[in-house]
Amino acid sequence: MLSNMFLKADTLASEGKDSSSRSKDPKQETRKVEGFYEELPIAKYAVIENSVTVSVSKCLKTAKNLLYLVTDLPGEAVVHWGVCRDDAKNWEIPAAPHPPETTVFKNKALRTMLQANEDGNGCSGSFTLDKDLVGFLFVLKLNESTWLNCMGDDFFIPLPISSSIPAQSIPGESEGVPVSENTVGADQEVSHATYTDGIINEIRSLVSDFSAEKRQQTKTKEVQESILQEIEKLAAEAYSIFRSSTPTFMDETVLESEAMQAPKICSGTGTGYEILLQGFNWESHKLGHWYMELKQKVEEISSLGFTVVWLPPPTESVSPEGYMPKDLYNLNSRYGNIDELKDLVKIFHRKGVKVLGDAVLNHRCAHYKNGNGVWNMFGGRLNWDDRAVVADDPHFQGRGNKSSGDNFHAAPNIDHSQEFVRKDLKEWLCWLRKEIGYDGWRLDFVRGFWGGYVKDYLDASEPYFAVGEYWDSLSYTYGELDHNQDAHRQRIVDWINATSGTAGAFDVTTKGILHTTLEKCEYWRLSDQKGKPPGVVGWWPSRAVTFIENHDTGSTQGHWRFPGGKEMQGYAYILTHPGTPAVFFDHIFSRYQSEIAALISLRNRNKIHCRSIVKITKAERDVYAAIIDEKVAVKIGPGHYEPPSSSHSWSSKVEGRDYKVWEAS
């Protein structure tokens, strides 16, 4: 129970405020959460009647510790946490991946926003921890000035060294294994009573230790027994709830059968079975009537198996490609006019294809100059002044706040911290959804502003599907691509976390690794240090939109072109693996069409989805091979591979230059 553990540090608004606060020795007037927070004067103590429960179990498959934390605290709560490897209880940051909405704090701890419980009562979080750790340390943060700890110390949860706690697999995206209520070892048919007894014994032990070390005041034996009896009742009830409601770490372990029967739809993933087509290239604007041109291909696009198409930026723009927007409500662009766009979207909808609009929210081109001759004054329906421009880009002399991301120096960067800006952009996105019929968004240059603003925009516009372009450089040493790209994919995952998982992101990490893998015949790169896919798709596949080319990297722009002649190896990889695969317009309408169509057909036929399970069976110099959902086997590279025949008989279905895909019979 958190009663009497609540310590609120707050700065008094005036000297006379809260005169009833307890008087303290001056030396005792300041406290802090050790090592992580600045010292603040104690304003008052308060007693609350809430609790936090932490349960730990062992994963039978990996022997990792699976920890589940739940609290009935109202509102939002952040757990400020770390792990320790010895009894000294020194905080350290565990290895990635981390839960959603996790950020690093001063390289000493992690902060994770707990997720609201389905019943609306409190919040919870799940954590997967390595087996060699001794303990889990945490404090709870309710706001910038309100923290909860264990009577002045950190909460400490000991982790079992052996399987002393009955093992129960809590779903964890890092484990990549489907889990159901019955995921217990075949030799462990254990009753509810056995589990409950184990929990009660652990609680008794913890209470005894807690009483010996922490409590200075004593209680009568009768009172202690009464408390323990209450704990026993709660433990039995908690276990019943625990078994009936399966907590998730990153929701990657949804059962395949469940996904097929009742697919989960959310703005980050749609149903999980989407196959995306980029419906334009860098030159498409030159026709002047691209919407009309694409209208002739709707039937073909649908028949090829695409479920979502991404259309170019629709607004008036200084640049003909659309990425320098000016008047956001003027939808007469180089691709066509507003009526042609609306007609195109309706035709796609008739064929069951969803449509994404390309929303450029980071920057906007001005209509007028200010008194200093700087272009930072806007016209049209959104006639903002220079308060809408960030203050830390010297090119545009904005009067807003500093940017929450990286600046795009070619145009004024919009200050999303301004309430009037967010209000206007939310109204604009909702207008596009209603007026044009867009089903979701491709978000341009999201490195430029905080993902929390994206969540705000998506909560307002309620898209079926959303994906952000978070693009930065991979890790290199002396010009050679590093094998370990965890830092790169962590930055992308951090952005997705900042959106609370409401948007996915393009898996730039996977594209970069595929480049070097195919160029240098180094297929061992396609397995990370834990035997998983090395891109975002290996950590958070439901939010990873995989691709090998787009309008920036391909077409005539060619900033980072995929290795020539090896495109089909790339498509064999992304169209058989989890994540949401995206196909580039130039590739589907080329000599590769029949091979790509065959791979799409195979993916749909075997119901491969964004959370499918990958088992990498070979990652060597000249060959990579994997089995997906035990239904599809794929190999890329010039080396030899045949799928094992012990559990299935396999038949070859799609084959091309240096790639081959099999289907389980």
Secondary structure, DSSP 8 states (H G I E B T S, - for coil): --TT-EEEE---SSTTTTTTS----GGGSEE--TTTS--EEEEEE------EEEEEEE-TTT--EEEEEEE--SS--EEEEEEESSTT---B---S---SSEEEETTTEEEEE-EE-TTSSSEEEEEEE-TT--EEEEEEEEETTEEE-BTTB-EEEE--SSS-S-------TTTT----TT-S-TT----HHHHHHHHHHHHHHHHHHHHHHT--S---HHHHHHHHHHHHHHHHHHHHHHHHS---SSSTT--HHHHHHS---BTTTBTS---EEE---TTGGGGS-HHHHHHTTHHHHHHTT--EEE----S-BSSTTS-SB--TT---BTTB-HHHHHHHHHHHHHTT-EEEEEE--SB---SEE-TTS-EEE--SSS---GGGB-TT-TTTT--S---SS---TTS-BB-TTSHHHHHHHHHHHHHHHHHT---EEEES-GGGS-HHHHHHHHHHH--SEEEE-------EETTEE-S--HHHHHHHHHHHHHTTTSSEEE-HHHHHHHHHHHHHT-GGGGS-TTSS-SSGGGT-GGGEEE-S--TTTSTTT-TT---TT-HHHHHHHHTTSSSEEEE-HHHHTSTTHHHHHHHHHHHHHTT--TT--EEEEEE-SS-EEEEETTTEEEEESSS------SS--EEEEEEETTEEEEEE-
